[in-house]
């Protein structure tokens, strides 16, 4: 399908355009082809959905959970072995906790209706957390510890509109609908609170340069793509007011796994006393993982980095809770200590 053509009549950022369940297939907008082409990929089995997740045809923690739920519902409709379908889908990518969470949510009722309801619930969570995050930007002066004196000092003063730096893709494409950090940026832009967005290109798969830039262009929000390594120099030059990112898994203590490069942003933001905020749904919270040290980090094919020389390709890193100023979920704004402020669900085996 050539870019711009759309036989479904749906716009690119509507939830059903990103991922949906049809009679005989899970249909998703192939993110590997964006922004050059808008091509739909039809997955006619749970295994095909798992392959699409593993190969990043669909990616982003909430979105892969939604796709997996649709995949399990498709397997049930086809009369397939549900235990086998569950396992192949759960194994598609290891770091994002939403994947197994979504499968567990519909395992007892793997119907099309339940999977569609889960999709709608995730989009609603995004809209709610975006509103909370926008209110956070409205709130005024941030207070951050001075690294020398230890006293609280302003991180930034309330200005008419802020310049936000974000990493990877956290919009509708990554969430099956509205977006987490990018949804927050969208909500804040609509309230006149955002002046400009700096978009890390996000190597090696360039989710920022390809997907976030495409979504911001669709929304008409001013932005510029930058090399990942340029972020700290922009902070030093006073051209960044705050950093907003998403999360693929949040440990019980608030340590947060996100796309590789996020940890470096948090360190740079702390040095420049800039607010670093994580925006993620409660489906990303993992009460069974005590700290970030226990989060499994996906190692992807080294050829994504170099096809000639030896390479390492961790897809995620962990940002310590101490570097995070706030975590925003659909339940509100949570601050340290996160172990007590986050709305953590019961641990496995608890009621």
C-alpha positions as a printed Julia matrix, in Angstrom:
351×3 Matrix{Float64}:
   0.0     0.0    0.0
   1.41    3.4   -0.96
   1.66    6.06   1.75
  -1.55    8.01   2.05
  -3.85    5.31   0.67
  -6.21    3.84   3.23
  -8.9     1.37   2.13
 -10.23    1.07   5.69
 -11.21    4.73   5.85
  -9.41    5.04   9.2
  -6.86    7.74   9.97
  -3.35    6.53  10.93
  -3.6     7.33  14.63
  -6.99    5.8   15.37
  -6.66    2.69  17.56
  -8.17    0.35  14.94
  -5.69    1.62  12.36
  -2.76    0.64  14.57
  -3.94   -2.86  15.49
  -7.27   -4.67  15.25
  -8.77   -8.14  15.1
 -10.66   -9.13  11.98
 -12.49  -12.39  11.32
  -9.42  -14.35  10.28
  -6.41  -12.21  11.21
  -4.8    -9.71  13.53
  -4.15   -6.69  11.31
  -1.54   -4.13  12.23
   0.14   -1.11  10.71
   3.64   -2.36   9.91
   5.9     0.02  11.8
   8.98   -1.27   9.99
   7.73    0.47   6.85
   6.95    3.86   8.35
   7.28    6.7    7.53
   7.87    5.9    3.85
   4.86    3.59   3.46
   1.68    2.82   5.36
   1.37   -0.93   4.92
  -0.91   -3.29   6.81
   0.37   -6.69   7.92
  -2.12   -9.54   8.3
  -1.21  -12.15  10.91
  -3.38  -15.26  10.54
  -2.11  -17.18  13.58
  -0.75  -16.61  17.08
   2.68  -17.59  15.8
   2.5   -14.94  13.09
   1.54  -12.33  15.7
   4.49  -13.4   17.87
   6.81  -13.11  14.85
   5.49   -9.6   14.13
   6.16   -8.6   17.75
   9.65  -10.13  17.79
  10.58   -8.44  14.49
   9.14   -5.1   15.69
   6.45   -4.8   13.07
   4.53   -3.67  16.12
   6.39   -2.4   19.18
   5.87   -0.42  22.34
   4.92   -2.1   25.62
   1.14   -1.46  25.61
   0.81   -2.1   21.87
   2.51   -5.49  21.93
   0.33   -6.49  24.86
  -2.78   -5.56  22.87
  -1.51   -7.41  19.8
  -0.77  -10.49  21.9
  -4.27  -10.39  23.4
  -5.75  -10.27  19.91
  -3.43  -13.13  18.93
  -4.7   -15.3   21.78
  -8.31  -14.47  20.9
  -7.59  -15.42  17.29
  -6.11  -18.74  18.42
  -9.23  -19.42  20.51
 -11.51  -18.64  17.57
  -9.49  -21.0   15.38
  -9.64  -23.82  17.95
  -5.86  -23.85  18.45
  -4.02  -25.08  21.54
  -4.35  -22.05  23.85
  -1.5   -23.03  26.15
   0.86  -23.28  23.17
  -0.41  -19.99  21.75
   0.05  -18.31  25.13
   3.65  -19.48  25.42
   4.68  -18.49  21.89
   3.18  -15.03  22.34
   4.63  -14.52  25.84
   8.12  -15.4   24.59
   8.1   -12.9   21.71
   9.92  -10.17  23.69
  11.14  -10.46  27.3
  11.49   -6.96  28.75
   8.03   -5.36  28.46
   5.82   -6.71  31.25
   2.63   -5.67  29.41
   2.96   -8.61  27.05
   2.39  -11.33  29.63
   0.07   -9.07  31.63
  -2.3    -8.71  28.67
  -2.26  -12.45  28.01
  -3.04  -13.14  31.67
  -5.86  -10.6   31.57
  -7.75  -12.45  28.84
  -6.57  -16.02  29.39
  -9.75  -17.02  31.23
 -11.93  -15.35  28.58
  -9.95  -15.31  25.31
 -12.73  -13.82  23.21
 -12.7   -11.12  20.59
 -14.88   -9.0   22.85
 -12.53   -9.24  25.83
  -9.46   -8.48  23.72
 -11.18   -5.46  22.18
 -12.2    -4.28  25.65
  -8.58   -4.57  26.84
  -7.52   -2.46  23.84
 -10.09    0.21  24.71
  -9.02    0.15  28.36
  -5.37    0.76  27.42
  -6.31    3.73  25.21
  -8.4     5.15  28.06
  -5.45    4.76  30.45
  -3.29    6.74  28.04
  -5.79    9.59  27.82
  -6.1     9.77  31.59
  -2.36    9.76  32.25
  -1.81   12.35  29.52
  -4.16   14.66  31.38
  -2.29   14.12  34.66
   1.06   14.79  32.97
  -0.24   17.95  31.33
  -1.39   19.17  34.75
   2.11   18.44  36.03
   3.54   20.81  33.43
   0.98   23.4   34.48
   1.86   23.13  38.15
   4.73   25.61  38.08
   8.24   25.51  39.49
   9.87   22.11  39.96
  12.07   21.66  42.99
  15.12   19.44  42.61
  18.02   18.76  45.03
  21.08   20.86  44.39
  23.92   18.36  43.75
  26.35   20.37  45.9
  24.33   22.02  48.64
  21.7    19.29  48.89
  18.93   21.89  49.24
  15.93   22.19  46.97
  16.36   24.59  44.07
  14.18   25.34  41.03
  14.61   22.91  38.17
  12.73   25.21  35.83
  10.39   28.13  36.31
   6.94   28.23  34.82
   7.24   29.6   31.31
   4.41   30.05  28.82
   5.37   26.81  27.07
   8.13   24.27  27.57
  10.62   22.61  25.28
  10.33   18.87  25.84
  12.9    16.22  24.98
  11.65   12.68  24.43
  13.2     9.34  23.53
  12.06    6.43  21.34
   8.36    6.32  20.38
   5.62    6.59  22.98
   2.68    7.69  20.86
  -0.34    5.93  19.47
   1.82    3.51  17.52
   3.45    2.28  20.73
   0.25    2.03  22.74
  -2.48    1.04  20.32
  -4.06    4.45  20.59
  -3.27    7.78  22.24
   0.22    7.44  23.71
   2.08    7.67  27.02
   4.84   10.31  27.06
   3.92   11.44  23.55
   0.26   11.4   24.55
   1.2    13.71  27.42
   3.02   16.0   25.0
  -0.05   15.97  22.76
  -2.38   16.88  25.65
  -0.01   19.6   26.85
   0.31   21.01  23.31
  -3.46   21.26  23.05
  -3.4    23.33  26.27
  -0.69   25.64  24.95
   1.94   24.24  27.33
   4.45   22.91  24.77
   6.51   25.12  22.48
   8.76   22.53  20.83
   9.73   18.87  21.0
  13.26   17.5   20.67
  13.11   13.97  19.3
  16.03   11.63  19.93
  16.57    9.57  16.78
  16.86    6.46  19.02
  19.47    4.17  17.54
  19.77    1.54  16.25
  16.15    1.18  15.01
  15.45    4.94  14.81
  12.01    4.79  16.41
  12.29    8.5   17.23
  13.42    9.61  13.8
  10.89    7.41  11.99
   7.87    6.97  14.25
   7.76    9.83  16.76
   8.61   12.34  14.04
   5.85   10.89  11.84
   3.29   11.14  14.64
   4.28   14.7   15.59
   4.04   15.69  11.94
   0.53   14.18  11.8
  -0.43   16.19  14.91
   1.12   19.47  13.73
   3.36   19.83  16.8
   6.7    21.67  16.21
   9.65   19.31  16.55
  13.17   18.54  15.41
  14.99   15.21  15.3
  18.4    15.15  16.98
  21.19   12.6   17.26
  20.96   10.76  20.57
  24.36   12.12  21.56
  23.2    15.73  21.06
  20.72   15.7   23.95
  23.12   16.61  26.75
  24.64   19.5   24.79
  21.17   20.93  24.17
  20.51   20.7   27.91
  23.77   22.51  28.62
  22.8    25.24  26.15
  19.52   25.82  27.99
  17.36   24.59  25.13
  15.56   21.82  27.05
  13.07   22.39  29.88
  12.13   18.81  30.76
  12.44   15.19  29.64
   9.44   12.9   29.19
   9.84    9.19  28.43
   7.75    6.06  28.54
   8.56    2.72  30.17
   8.5    -0.95  29.26
   8.63   -2.19  32.84
   8.65   -0.46  36.22
  10.0    -2.4   39.19
   8.38   -2.21  42.61
  10.94    0.36  43.8
  10.45    2.64  40.78
  13.51    1.55  38.77
  12.4     1.77  35.16
  13.37   -0.14  32.02
  13.01    1.77  28.78
  14.64    1.97  25.36
  18.43    1.95  25.41
  19.73    5.49  25.92
  17.11    6.5   28.49
  19.51    6.06  31.42
  22.0     8.46  29.84
  19.23   11.05  29.42
  18.28   10.72  33.08
  21.9    11.25  34.14
  22.22   14.32  31.94
  18.89   15.71  33.17
  19.98   15.24  36.8
  23.26   17.06  36.15
  21.43   20.0   34.57
  18.66   19.91  37.21
  15.96   19.29  34.62
  12.79   17.34  35.43
  12.87   13.74  34.24
   9.37   12.24  34.1
   8.21    8.74  33.17
   4.69    8.35  31.76
   3.36    4.77  31.7
   0.15    2.84  32.44
  -0.31    0.68  35.53
  -0.1    -2.34  33.2
   3.64   -1.55  33.06
   4.09   -1.88  36.83
   5.68   -5.15  37.92
   5.28   -5.81  41.64
   7.04   -9.19  41.27
  10.27   -7.45  40.24
  11.83   -5.81  43.29
  14.43   -3.61  41.55
  15.75   -2.83  38.11
  18.55   -5.34  38.59
  15.94   -8.08  38.24
  14.47   -6.83  34.95
  15.42   -9.06  31.98
  17.1    -6.97  29.28
  16.5    -8.09  25.71
  19.62   -8.57  23.59
  18.77   -8.13  19.93
  20.67   -9.26  16.85
  24.09   -7.57  16.79
  23.76   -6.98  13.04
  21.34   -4.15  13.88
  24.51   -2.36  15.05
  27.13   -3.69  12.64
  27.1    -6.38   9.98
  30.91   -6.47   9.81
  32.36   -5.94  13.3
  31.6    -7.53  16.68
  28.8    -5.68  18.46
  26.5    -5.72  21.49
  22.88   -4.74  21.09
  20.94   -4.43  24.37
  17.51   -3.08  23.47
  16.8    -1.5   26.89
  18.5    -0.01  29.91
  17.34    0.66  33.47
  17.01    4.12  34.97
  17.34    4.08  38.78
  14.37    5.47  40.68
  16.63    8.09  42.28
  16.95    9.82  38.89
  13.19    9.94  38.25
  11.3    13.02  39.47
   7.83   11.64  38.86
   6.09    8.61  37.41
   2.71    9.4   35.89
   0.09    6.67  35.5
  -3.62    6.85  34.79
  -4.06    6.99  38.57
  -2.14   10.26  38.91
   1.35   11.65  39.6
   3.58    9.51  41.82
   6.77   10.67  43.51
   9.47    9.03  45.6
   9.42    6.82  47.51
   7.81    4.95  44.63
   7.48    1.69  46.55
   4.71    3.35  48.56
   3.36    5.91  46.07
   2.9     3.7   42.99
  -0.46    1.89  42.69
   1.21   -1.51  42.59
  -1.12   -4.47  42.04
  -0.88   -7.5   44.3
   2.14   -9.73  43.8
   1.66  -13.12  42.16
  -0.11  -15.46  44.53
  -1.57  -12.62  46.62
  -5.19  -11.52  46.65
